[in-house]
Amino acid sequence: MPGFDASYGEIVRARESCTRRLSGSRWLTPREELARLAASRWAEGTADSYGKGGALAALEERTASLLGKEAGLFFHKGVAAQLAAIKAYAPEAGARIAIHPLSHIEADENHAAELVLGVCPLLLGQPDAPFSVADLNEATARGEKPALVIVELPLRNAGYLMPEWDELVALSSWCRAQNIPLHFDGARLWEAHPFYARPLAEVCALADSVYVSFYKGLGGLAGSMLAGNADFLARVLPWKERLAGNIVTQFPYVVSAHEGLDAELPRMQEYFEKARALALAVQALPGVEIIPPIPQCNSFQVHLPAPADRVKAALLAFAKRSEFWLAGHIQASPSGASILEAYIGSASDAWNISEAVTALAEVLAEARVPG
């Protein structure tokens, strides 16, 4: 098989021609998506204006209630929301922010917190596990006490890993004893909370504030929410403006967020269980490894024993002949294997476990290096 050299346009065309997708939400064309939103009960009434009124106000109240917080503040972009939260907690230049080295804030935002806000990332934990109270104690002992602790739930880049409940409680207790704010980066918290078998509000009660996304598991167009007490959000609000987050109207994002809460949030336990069933079946394929072996949310990594360029080419060829899209982003692991993410949402309504495993087996057979 020649090296993989498909253009981005070819990949998009192949993906959008598929009738089934392994991961994510059920795919709609732009026209279908706009029609769905226009028919929503949340599209009635007036639009929000510069962060006030309309369905946006209802979304802020609704989300805060679900998370057990006093109030919420909508942002069109999660990066802006978390930068604003960091600045509200740690206004001084050089303040240390405890985060995992594989966290989204450190690994996927071009060092925005450090370069835009002037804070100092305090990187704690190993690549294969969330950081712990022991890590915080070690940092404090060497004179690097953080001004803010941020826990990503789940830690996506490490394989969607979650601290065990007792570990999360211990982190919360440590922060409160030290009078240090604890913030949850909950971009995928809607999807992850079934792992704890507790209501969202009980999980979020451990943190001073929480960030959630509306476009991942909930399938919204875009948008996010910071939730916390009124004093925290009052300090955040000026930074929403400074970070270009207070745009003239956001009602398409807001309507789609409400729709996601209506349709997708009640299904998160179902998606969690299907992810575990799929992981169990896929790891029976020769040479395939699942990280973590038992998924802790609706997502997990599939490590395929073949080079990344061959896996990408095999996935594209399979999509063209089967109209089944199995993955987008593929990355190479340190061992030379390829890492595919499985992310179970409403798109999984179009396939069963046996079909998905057969499809992955076919791709793997095509991608393996001969000999």
GIKADA-V822387 format. One record per pair of residues at least 4 apart in sequence whose ideal C-beta (glycine too) atoms are under 8 Angstrom apart, sorted by the first residue. I is the first residue (numbers start at 0). J is the second residue. If there is no record, write none. Layout:
# GIKADA-V822387
i: <I | I>
j: <J | J>
This chain:
# GIKADA-V822387
i: <0 | 0 | 0 | 0 | 0 | 1 | 2 | 2 | 3 | 3 | 3 | 3 | 3 | 3 | 5 | 5 | 5 | 5 | 5 | 5 | 6 | 7 | 8 | 9 | 9 | 10 | 10 | 10 | 11 | 12 | 13 | 13 | 13 | 13 | 13 | 14 | 14 | 14 | 14 | 15 | 16 | 16 | 16 | 17 | 17 | 17 | 17 | 17 | 18 | 18 | 18 | 19 | 19 | 19 | 19 | 19 | 19 | 20 | 20 | 20 | 20 | 20 | 21 | 21 | 21 | 21 | 21 | 21 | 21 | 21 | 21 | 21 | 22 | 22 | 22 | 22 | 22 | 22 | 22 | 23 | 23 | 23 | 23 | 24 | 24 | 24 | 24 | 24 | 24 | 24 | 25 | 25 | 25 | 25 | 25 | 25 | 26 | 27 | 27 | 27 | 28 | 29 | 30 | 31 | 32 | 32 | 32 | 33 | 34 | 35 | 35 | 36 | 36 | 36 | 36 | 36 | 37 | 38 | 39 | 39 | 39 | 41 | 41 | 41 | 41 | 41 | 41 | 42 | 42 | 42 | 44 | 44 | 45 | 45 | 46 | 46 | 46 | 46 | 47 | 47 | 47 | 47 | 47 | 47 | 47 | 47 | 47 | 47 | 48 | 48 | 48 | 48 | 49 | 49 | 49 | 49 | 50 | 50 | 50 | 50 | 50 | 50 | 51 | 51 | 52 | 53 | 53 | 53 | 54 | 54 | 54 | 54 | 54 | 55 | 55 | 55 | 55 | 55 | 56 | 57 | 57 | 58 | 58 | 58 | 58 | 58 | 58 | 58 | 59 | 59 | 59 | 59 | 59 | 59 | 60 | 60 | 60 | 61 | 61 | 61 | 62 | 62 | 62 | 62 | 62 | 62 | 63 | 63 | 63 | 63 | 63 | 63 | 65 | 65 | 65 | 65 | 66 | 66 | 66 | 66 | 66 | 66 | 66 | 67 | 67 | 67 | 67 | 67 | 67 | 68 | 68 | 68 | 68 | 68 | 68 | 69 | 69 | 69 | 70 | 70 | 70 | 70 | 70 | 71 | 71 | 71 | 71 | 72 | 72 | 72 | 72 | 72 | 72 | 72 | 72 | 73 | 73 | 73 | 73 | 73 | 74 | 74 | 74 | 74 | 74 | 74 | 74 | 74 | 74 | 75 | 75 | 75 | 75 | 75 | 75 | 75 | 75 | 76 | 76 | 76 | 76 | 76 | 77 | 77 | 77 | 77 | 77 | 78 | 78 | 78 | 79 | 79 | 79 | 79 | 79 | 80 | 80 | 80 | 80 | 80 | 80 | 81 | 81 | 81 | 81 | 81 | 81 | 82 | 82 | 82 | 82 | 82 | 82 | 82 | 83 | 83 | 83 | 83 | 83 | 83 | 83 | 84 | 84 | 84 | 84 | 84 | 84 | 84 | 85 | 85 | 85 | 85 | 85 | 85 | 85 | 85 | 86 | 86 | 86 | 86 | 87 | 87 | 87 | 87 | 88 | 88 | 88 | 88 | 88 | 89 | 89 | 89 | 89 | 89 | 89 | 90 | 91 | 92 | 92 | 93 | 93 | 93 | 94 | 94 | 94 | 94 | 95 | 95 | 95 | 95 | 95 | 95 | 95 | 95 | 95 | 96 | 96 | 96 | 96 | 96 | 96 | 96 | 96 | 96 | 96 | 97 | 97 | 97 | 97 | 97 | 97 | 97 | 97 | 97 | 98 | 98 | 98 | 98 | 98 | 98 | 98 | 98 | 98 | 99 | 99 | 99 | 99 | 99 | 99 | 99 | 99 | 99 | 100 | 100 | 100 | 100 | 100 | 100 | 101 | 101 | 101 | 101 | 101 | 101 | 102 | 102 | 102 | 102 | 102 | 102 | 103 | 103 | 103 | 103 | 103 | 103 | 103 | 104 | 104 | 104 | 104 | 104 | 104 | 104 | 105 | 105 | 105 | 106 | 107 | 108 | 109 | 110 | 110 | 111 | 111 | 112 | 112 | 112 | 113 | 113 | 113 | 113 | 118 | 121 | 121 | 121 | 123 | 123 | 123 | 123 | 124 | 124 | 124 | 124 | 124 | 126 | 127 | 127 | 127 | 128 | 128 | 129 | 129 | 129 | 129 | 129 | 129 | 129 | 129 | 130 | 130 | 131 | 131 | 131 | 131 | 131 | 132 | 132 | 132 | 132 | 132 | 133 | 134 | 135 | 135 | 135 | 135 | 135 | 136 | 136 | 137 | 138 | 138 | 138 | 139 | 139 | 139 | 144 | 144 | 145 | 146 | 147 | 147 | 147 | 148 | 148 | 148 | 148 | 148 | 148 | 149 | 149 | 149 | 149 | 150 | 150 | 150 | 150 | 150 | 150 | 150 | 150 | 151 | 151 | 151 | 151 | 152 | 152 | 152 | 152 | 152 | 152 | 152 | 152 | 152 | 153 | 153 | 153 | 153 | 153 | 153 | 153 | 153 | 153 | 153 | 154 | 154 | 154 | 154 | 155 | 155 | 155 | 155 | 158 | 158 | 158 | 158 | 159 | 159 | 159 | 159 | 159 | 159 | 159 | 159 | 159 | 160 | 160 | 161 | 161 | 161 | 161 | 161 | 161 | 162 | 162 | 162 | 163 | 164 | 164 | 164 | 165 | 166 | 167 | 167 | 167 | 167 | 168 | 168 | 169 | 170 | 170 | 170 | 171 | 171 | 171 | 171 | 172 | 173 | 174 | 174 | 174 | 174 | 175 | 180 | 180 | 181 | 181 | 181 | 182 | 182 | 182 | 182 | 182 | 183 | 183 | 183 | 183 | 183 | 183 | 183 | 184 | 185 | 185 | 185 | 185 | 185 | 185 | 185 | 186 | 186 | 186 | 186 | 186 | 187 | 187 | 187 | 187 | 187 | 187 | 188 | 188 | 188 | 188 | 188 | 188 | 189 | 189 | 189 | 189 | 189 | 189 | 189 | 189 | 190 | 190 | 190 | 190 | 190 | 190 | 190 | 190 | 191 | 191 | 191 | 192 | 192 | 192 | 192 | 192 | 193 | 193 | 193 | 193 | 193 | 194 | 194 | 194 | 195 | 195 | 197 | 197 | 198 | 199 | 200 | 203 | 203 | 207 | 207 | 207 | 208 | 208 | 208 | 208 | 208 | 209 | 209 | 209 | 210 | 210 | 210 | 210 | 211 | 211 | 211 | 212 | 212 | 212 | 213 | 213 | 213 | 213 | 213 | 213 | 213 | 213 | 213 | 213 | 214 | 214 | 214 | 214 | 214 | 214 | 216 | 216 | 216 | 216 | 216 | 216 | 217 | 217 | 217 | 217 | 217 | 218 | 218 | 218 | 218 | 218 | 218 | 218 | 219 | 219 | 219 | 219 | 219 | 220 | 220 | 220 | 221 | 222 | 222 | 222 | 222 | 222 | 225 | 225 | 227 | 227 | 228 | 229 | 230 | 231 | 232 | 234 | 235 | 236 | 237 | 238 | 239 | 239 | 240 | 240 | 249 | 250 | 251 | 252 | 253 | 254 | 255 | 256 | 257 | 258 | 259 | 259 | 260 | 262 | 262 | 263 | 263 | 263 | 266 | 266 | 267 | 267 | 268 | 269 | 270 | 270 | 270 | 270 | 270 | 271 | 271 | 271 | 271 | 271 | 272 | 273 | 273 | 273 | 273 | 273 | 274 | 274 | 274 | 274 | 274 | 274 | 274 | 274 | 275 | 275 | 275 | 276 | 276 | 277 | 277 | 277 | 277 | 277 | 277 | 278 | 278 | 278 | 278 | 278 | 278 | 278 | 279 | 280 | 280 | 280 | 280 | 281 | 281 | 281 | 281 | 281 | 281 | 281 | 282 | 282 | 282 | 282 | 283 | 283 | 284 | 284 | 284 | 284 | 285 | 286 | 286 | 286 | 287 | 287 | 287 | 287 | 287 | 287 | 288 | 288 | 288 | 289 | 289 | 289 | 289 | 289 | 290 | 290 | 290 | 291 | 291 | 294 | 294 | 297 | 297 | 297 | 298 | 298 | 298 | 298 | 299 | 299 | 300 | 300 | 300 | 300 | 301 | 301 | 301 | 301 | 301 | 302 | 302 | 302 | 302 | 302 | 302 | 303 | 303 | 303 | 303 | 303 | 303 | 303 | 303 | 303 | 304 | 304 | 304 | 305 | 305 | 305 | 305 | 305 | 305 | 305 | 305 | 305 | 306 | 306 | 306 | 306 | 306 | 306 | 307 | 307 | 307 | 307 | 307 | 308 | 309 | 309 | 309 | 309 | 309 | 310 | 310 | 310 | 310 | 310 | 310 | 310 | 311 | 311 | 312 | 312 | 313 | 313 | 313 | 313 | 313 | 314 | 314 | 314 | 314 | 314 | 315 | 316 | 316 | 317 | 317 | 317 | 317 | 317 | 317 | 317 | 318 | 318 | 318 | 318 | 321 | 323 | 323 | 323 | 325 | 325 | 325 | 325 | 325 | 326 | 326 | 328 | 329 | 329 | 329 | 330 | 330 | 331 | 331 | 331 | 331 | 332 | 332 | 332 | 337 | 343 | 350 | 350 | 351 | 352 | 353 | 354 | 355 | 356 | 357 | 358 | 359 | 360 | 361 | 362 | 363>
j: <309 | 312 | 313 | 365 | 366 | 312 | 308 | 312 | 307 | 308 | 309 | 311 | 312 | 315 | 9 | 10 | 13 | 311 | 312 | 315 | 10 | 11 | 12 | 13 | 315 | 14 | 315 | 327 | 15 | 16 | 17 | 315 | 318 | 319 | 324 | 20 | 318 | 324 | 327 | 26 | 318 | 319 | 322 | 318 | 321 | 322 | 323 | 324 | 322 | 323 | 349 | 322 | 323 | 324 | 346 | 349 | 350 | 26 | 323 | 324 | 346 | 349 | 323 | 324 | 325 | 326 | 341 | 346 | 347 | 350 | 355 | 358 | 326 | 340 | 341 | 342 | 343 | 344 | 346 | 218 | 342 | 344 | 346 | 216 | 217 | 218 | 263 | 344 | 345 | 346 | 218 | 344 | 345 | 346 | 348 | 349 | 346 | 31 | 32 | 35 | 32 | 33 | 34 | 35 | 36 | 220 | 255 | 37 | 38 | 39 | 258 | 42 | 251 | 254 | 255 | 258 | 42 | 42 | 254 | 257 | 258 | 54 | 57 | 253 | 254 | 257 | 258 | 54 | 250 | 254 | 53 | 54 | 52 | 53 | 52 | 53 | 248 | 250 | 51 | 52 | 53 | 54 | 55 | 56 | 248 | 249 | 250 | 253 | 52 | 53 | 247 | 248 | 245 | 246 | 247 | 248 | 55 | 72 | 73 | 239 | 245 | 249 | 55 | 56 | 56 | 57 | 250 | 253 | 58 | 250 | 253 | 254 | 257 | 59 | 73 | 249 | 250 | 253 | 60 | 61 | 257 | 62 | 71 | 73 | 224 | 253 | 256 | 257 | 63 | 70 | 71 | 72 | 73 | 224 | 64 | 70 | 71 | 65 | 257 | 260 | 66 | 71 | 211 | 224 | 226 | 260 | 68 | 69 | 70 | 71 | 224 | 226 | 199 | 200 | 260 | 264 | 71 | 199 | 200 | 203 | 209 | 211 | 226 | 198 | 199 | 200 | 201 | 203 | 204 | 203 | 208 | 209 | 226 | 227 | 228 | 227 | 228 | 229 | 226 | 227 | 228 | 229 | 232 | 224 | 225 | 226 | 232 | 80 | 224 | 225 | 226 | 232 | 235 | 236 | 239 | 222 | 223 | 224 | 249 | 253 | 79 | 80 | 83 | 222 | 223 | 224 | 225 | 239 | 244 | 79 | 221 | 222 | 223 | 244 | 246 | 249 | 252 | 80 | 221 | 222 | 223 | 244 | 81 | 186 | 210 | 212 | 223 | 82 | 108 | 111 | 83 | 239 | 242 | 243 | 244 | 84 | 210 | 223 | 224 | 225 | 244 | 85 | 104 | 112 | 149 | 184 | 210 | 86 | 111 | 112 | 115 | 116 | 238 | 242 | 87 | 225 | 235 | 238 | 239 | 242 | 244 | 88 | 182 | 208 | 210 | 225 | 231 | 235 | 89 | 96 | 112 | 116 | 118 | 147 | 149 | 182 | 90 | 116 | 235 | 238 | 231 | 234 | 235 | 238 | 146 | 147 | 180 | 182 | 231 | 94 | 96 | 116 | 118 | 146 | 147 | 94 | 146 | 117 | 118 | 117 | 118 | 119 | 118 | 119 | 146 | 147 | 118 | 119 | 120 | 121 | 143 | 144 | 145 | 146 | 147 | 104 | 112 | 118 | 119 | 120 | 121 | 145 | 146 | 147 | 149 | 121 | 123 | 130 | 135 | 138 | 145 | 147 | 148 | 149 | 102 | 104 | 105 | 120 | 121 | 122 | 123 | 149 | 151 | 105 | 122 | 123 | 124 | 129 | 130 | 151 | 154 | 157 | 105 | 106 | 122 | 123 | 124 | 126 | 105 | 106 | 126 | 154 | 156 | 157 | 106 | 149 | 151 | 154 | 156 | 184 | 107 | 108 | 151 | 155 | 156 | 184 | 186 | 108 | 111 | 112 | 120 | 149 | 151 | 184 | 110 | 120 | 122 | 156 | 156 | 112 | 114 | 114 | 120 | 115 | 116 | 116 | 118 | 120 | 117 | 118 | 119 | 120 | 146 | 138 | 143 | 145 | 130 | 134 | 135 | 138 | 128 | 129 | 130 | 131 | 134 | 157 | 157 | 158 | 160 | 157 | 160 | 150 | 151 | 154 | 157 | 160 | 161 | 162 | 166 | 134 | 135 | 135 | 162 | 166 | 169 | 170 | 136 | 166 | 169 | 170 | 173 | 137 | 138 | 139 | 145 | 148 | 170 | 173 | 140 | 173 | 141 | 143 | 144 | 145 | 143 | 144 | 177 | 177 | 179 | 179 | 179 | 179 | 180 | 182 | 170 | 174 | 179 | 180 | 181 | 182 | 181 | 182 | 183 | 184 | 162 | 167 | 170 | 181 | 182 | 183 | 184 | 206 | 155 | 183 | 184 | 186 | 161 | 162 | 183 | 184 | 185 | 187 | 188 | 191 | 202 | 159 | 160 | 161 | 187 | 190 | 191 | 194 | 295 | 296 | 298 | 158 | 159 | 160 | 161 | 159 | 186 | 187 | 298 | 290 | 291 | 299 | 300 | 187 | 191 | 291 | 294 | 295 | 296 | 298 | 299 | 300 | 291 | 295 | 167 | 191 | 194 | 195 | 295 | 296 | 166 | 167 | 170 | 167 | 168 | 195 | 197 | 169 | 170 | 171 | 195 | 202 | 205 | 172 | 205 | 173 | 174 | 181 | 205 | 175 | 181 | 205 | 206 | 176 | 177 | 179 | 180 | 181 | 207 | 181 | 207 | 208 | 205 | 206 | 207 | 206 | 207 | 208 | 209 | 210 | 188 | 203 | 205 | 206 | 208 | 209 | 210 | 210 | 189 | 191 | 203 | 209 | 210 | 211 | 212 | 210 | 211 | 212 | 215 | 223 | 191 | 212 | 215 | 216 | 296 | 298 | 192 | 199 | 202 | 203 | 209 | 211 | 199 | 211 | 215 | 216 | 217 | 263 | 264 | 267 | 215 | 216 | 267 | 270 | 271 | 296 | 297 | 298 | 295 | 296 | 297 | 197 | 198 | 199 | 202 | 267 | 267 | 268 | 271 | 296 | 297 | 271 | 295 | 296 | 201 | 202 | 201 | 202 | 202 | 203 | 204 | 209 | 226 | 227 | 228 | 231 | 225 | 226 | 227 | 228 | 231 | 225 | 226 | 227 | 223 | 224 | 225 | 226 | 223 | 224 | 226 | 217 | 222 | 223 | 217 | 219 | 221 | 222 | 223 | 224 | 252 | 255 | 256 | 259 | 218 | 219 | 220 | 221 | 222 | 255 | 259 | 263 | 267 | 270 | 297 | 344 | 256 | 259 | 260 | 263 | 264 | 255 | 258 | 259 | 262 | 263 | 344 | 345 | 252 | 255 | 256 | 258 | 259 | 251 | 252 | 255 | 252 | 249 | 252 | 253 | 255 | 256 | 232 | 235 | 231 | 232 | 232 | 233 | 234 | 235 | 236 | 238 | 239 | 240 | 241 | 242 | 244 | 245 | 244 | 245 | 253 | 254 | 255 | 256 | 257 | 258 | 259 | 260 | 261 | 262 | 263 | 264 | 264 | 266 | 345 | 267 | 344 | 345 | 270 | 345 | 271 | 297 | 272 | 273 | 274 | 297 | 343 | 344 | 347 | 275 | 294 | 296 | 297 | 343 | 276 | 277 | 297 | 343 | 347 | 352 | 278 | 294 | 296 | 297 | 298 | 299 | 341 | 343 | 279 | 293 | 294 | 280 | 352 | 281 | 341 | 343 | 352 | 355 | 356 | 282 | 289 | 292 | 293 | 294 | 299 | 341 | 283 | 352 | 353 | 355 | 356 | 287 | 289 | 301 | 341 | 355 | 356 | 359 | 287 | 288 | 289 | 292 | 287 | 356 | 356 | 359 | 360 | 363 | 304 | 303 | 304 | 363 | 301 | 302 | 303 | 304 | 359 | 363 | 301 | 302 | 336 | 294 | 299 | 300 | 301 | 302 | 299 | 300 | 302 | 295 | 299 | 298 | 299 | 342 | 343 | 344 | 340 | 341 | 342 | 343 | 340 | 341 | 338 | 339 | 340 | 341 | 338 | 339 | 340 | 341 | 359 | 332 | 334 | 336 | 337 | 338 | 339 | 310 | 336 | 337 | 338 | 339 | 359 | 362 | 363 | 366 | 336 | 363 | 367 | 309 | 310 | 313 | 336 | 337 | 363 | 366 | 367 | 368 | 310 | 331 | 335 | 337 | 366 | 368 | 311 | 329 | 330 | 331 | 337 | 312 | 313 | 365 | 366 | 367 | 368 | 314 | 329 | 337 | 339 | 362 | 363 | 366 | 315 | 329 | 316 | 366 | 317 | 362 | 363 | 365 | 366 | 318 | 325 | 326 | 329 | 362 | 319 | 320 | 365 | 321 | 323 | 325 | 358 | 361 | 362 | 365 | 322 | 323 | 324 | 325 | 358 | 350 | 354 | 358 | 339 | 355 | 358 | 359 | 362 | 339 | 340 | 340 | 337 | 338 | 339 | 337 | 338 | 335 | 336 | 337 | 338 | 336 | 337 | 338 | 366 | 347 | 354 | 355 | 355 | 356 | 357 | 358 | 359 | 360 | 361 | 362 | 363 | 364 | 365 | 366 | 367>
